[in-house]
């Protein structure tokens, strides 16, 4: 698989939250103020528009079991995307060019 299209941080965090909270039947998102959606029973919320690109890229599926409620599931492509994102994150977060600081202790100053 080629490198996936980069998503905004909010979309990647959405994928992570779905993966963390899905027990096999999807994650329910309830309406929240200001055009947002909140995971049922959790503090995590995000804007409605955050779902659009992952859905278009088929990283998630969105069902509407009842009015205003969304059931969101992570697809296999979504799991693959998260795996690749984690690998990129680990690769780029290493300490490149890190140097130890040298402390000089001057007896005269003491």
C-alpha positions in Angstrom: 0.0 0.0 0.0 1.3 3.5 -0.8 1.6 6.2 1.7 -1.9 7.4 2.7 -3.2 10.8 2.2 -2.3 12.9 5.3 -5.3 13.8 7.4 -5.6 16.7 9.8 -4.8 16.0 13.4 -8.5 16.2 14.4 -9.3 13.4 11.9 -6.5 11.2 13.0 -7.6 11.7 16.7 -11.1 10.8 15.6 -9.8 7.5 14.2 -7.8 6.8 17.4 -10.9 7.5 19.5 -13.1 5.2 17.4 -10.4 2.5 17.6 -10.2 2.9 21.4 -13.9 2.8 22.1 -15.2 0.3 19.6 -16.2 -2.9 21.2 -17.3 -4.5 17.8 -20.6 -2.8 17.2 -19.3 0.7 16.4 -19.2 3.9 18.5 -22.3 6.1 19.0 -21.8 9.8 18.5 -24.5 12.1 19.9 -25.2 15.7 18.8 -23.3 18.3 20.8 -23.4 22.1 20.8 -21.9 24.2 18.0 -22.0 21.6 15.2 -20.1 19.0 17.1 -20.5 15.3 17.9 -19.7 13.7 21.2 -19.0 10.0 21.9 -21.9 8.7 24.0 -20.9 8.7 27.6 -17.4 10.2 27.0 -15.9 13.7 27.0 -14.4 13.4 23.5 -16.2 15.6 21.0 -15.3 16.9 17.5 -16.9 18.9 14.8 -19.2 17.2 12.3 -17.0 18.1 9.4 -14.1 16.1 10.9 -16.0 12.9 9.8 -16.3 13.9 6.1 -12.8 13.2 4.7 -12.3 9.9 6.6 -15.7 8.8 5.4 -14.9 9.8 1.8 -11.6 7.9 2.0 -13.6 4.9 3.4 -11.6 4.9 6.6 -14.8 4.9 8.6 -18.5 4.0 8.0 -21.3 6.1 9.3 -24.7 4.7 10.0 -27.8 6.6 11.3 -29.6 4.2 13.7 -32.0 6.9 14.9 -32.5 10.6 14.3 -29.4 12.6 15.2 -27.3 9.6 16.3 -24.4 8.3 14.3 -22.9 4.9 14.7 -19.3 5.0 13.4 -17.1 2.1 12.7 -13.4 2.0 11.7 -12.9 0.0 8.5 -9.9 -2.2 7.7 -8.5 0.7 5.6 -8.9 2.9 8.7 -6.9 0.4 10.9 -4.2 0.3 8.2 -4.1 4.1 8.1 -3.6 4.3 11.9 -0.9 1.7 11.8 1.0 3.7 9.1 0.4 6.9 11.0 1.9 5.4 14.1 4.9 4.2 12.2 5.5 7.6 10.7 5.0 9.2 14.1 7.6 6.9 15.7 10.0 7.4 12.8 9.8 11.2 13.0 9.6 11.6 16.8 13.1 10.2 17.5 15.6 12.6 18.9 17.6 13.6 15.9 20.8 15.5 16.6 20.1 15.6 20.4 23.1 16.7 22.4 23.8 16.4 26.1 24.2 19.7 27.8 27.5 20.3 29.5 27.3 22.1 32.8 30.5 23.8 34.0 30.7 24.3 37.7 32.9 27.2 38.7 34.3 27.1 42.2 35.0 30.8 42.2 31.3 31.6 41.8 30.3 29.5 44.7 
